[in-house]
Amino acid sequence: MGFNRRFPKYRRMATIPRAVRFAMRTSRLHASTIREMLKVTQQPDVISFGGGLPAPELFPAEAIGEVTREVMAGVGPAALQYSVTEGIPEMRGWVAQRISKRFGIDIEPEEVLITNGSQQGLDILGKIFIDPGDHVVLENPSYHGAIQAFDSYQARYLTVDTDEDGMVPESLEQVLAHADALPKFVYLVPNFQNPTGRTLAHARRERIVRICEHFGVPLIEDDPYGELQFEGKPAPSLIAHDSDAPIIYSGTGSKIVAPGMRVAWLVMRDQEVMERLVLSKQAVDLHTGTFAQYVFAAFVTGGTALDDHIATIRRVYGDRRAHMHDCLREYMPADVHFNRPNGGMFLWATVERPGFDTEELLKVAAREKVMFVPGVSFYPHRDVHNGMRLNFSNAGEDDIRHGIERLAHAVRELTGPRPR
Ligand SMILES: Cc1ncc(COP(=O)(O)O)c(C=O)c1O
């Protein structure tokens, strides 16, 4: 029996206009261009440089299948049971060990919180630090997912200039010195940044830590791409510096193993920050999936499987990056500028013509069946329009060539031909 017949006295309510009152914090949430675009790119003849996806053909699927069976035979029910919010000891121990080794520091398992993707880490950091209207400091441009996460806590943004060497310390100092209220934190992606592929220069790192320490502002170092370095030596991590202001390091298994597992970690020495984060996470999901954590831990601690896999993706992504760069040189008009990052998954291009808008370009490109992410999504104030993020990890060499050729065609269609 329908609701109206069972409860006649409520029938009248059906005619009252529906006025659902959502929380203010949802008012700035709009569909991510990137996630929306992923839907279009499901079509088979579209070449996408849009999503930040790892190469699926390289996923260590077989090895993950094997360790899954081992986990079920070994720990069995524990992998299916509720667990502690901080993460299973196997994961926390592995993260502490790997971070300590990579950065030459001493991190204890108690300083590690396992999260459901590093996106959750950003969300709970927003939750513990940001009151509506609070300022946070971001690179300009910055990771779009971080802007989305902080938007839901009604943050306001102060932006710091960046150049080919990442965040400019003098600009950070100016921003902090002139802020009317002290910002809640500084967030940056120091290695092969999303969206620009740029890396914070070695010489700037300690300086940025000291500036944050001087102003007493926590620093969030988001590092999903640090292990995907194709050439050169890694610069020291920010968390490797001693500082009186908290430094919170964010790492993830998404780019080095598989994003579908949603296993990531926050690392910090500050136990007060850790306690707040644990309580916030508890309120959200109690804990990261036990099953995924056990399987992930078994894979990464099983001999050389992880390092072998990272070596493979470094080699393949490095080749794809080189190929995309060559194709851009071959096909693009001279006023399209682009970089050649030595790691990560993205290359950044700008069209140096007054008024050029890559959102308009995307419409033409979509007709040409090639996708990318317009740069405006990465600017917290949405005020720069001539950039585009090109992902090179998720397309084979033929697709890269055809896709860049199509994209160059779209640029010319929009601007008229110009000699190189
Ligand atoms: C800079 C940065 N941070 C965080 C994430 C989120 O990664 P995940 O939630 O899969 O760990 C991404 C994903 O692309 C990223 O580029």
The ligand as a Gaussian input file, in Angstrom:
#p B3LYP/6-31G(d) Opt

LIG

0 1
 C       48.621000      15.569000      -4.991000
 C       47.623000      14.502000      -4.741000
 N       47.214000      14.281000      -3.489000
 C       46.312000      13.318000      -3.210000
 C       45.775000      12.532000      -4.214000
 C       44.731000      11.517000      -3.851000
 O       45.245000      10.238000      -3.948000
 P       44.598000       8.975000      -3.224000
 O       43.386000       9.417000      -2.487000
 O       44.296000       8.008000      -4.304000
 O       45.646000       8.467000      -2.280000
 C       46.169000      12.726000      -5.532000
 C       45.569000      11.944000      -6.609000
 O       45.706000      12.176000      -7.770000
 C       47.129000      13.739000      -5.802000
 O       47.558000      13.987000      -7.042000

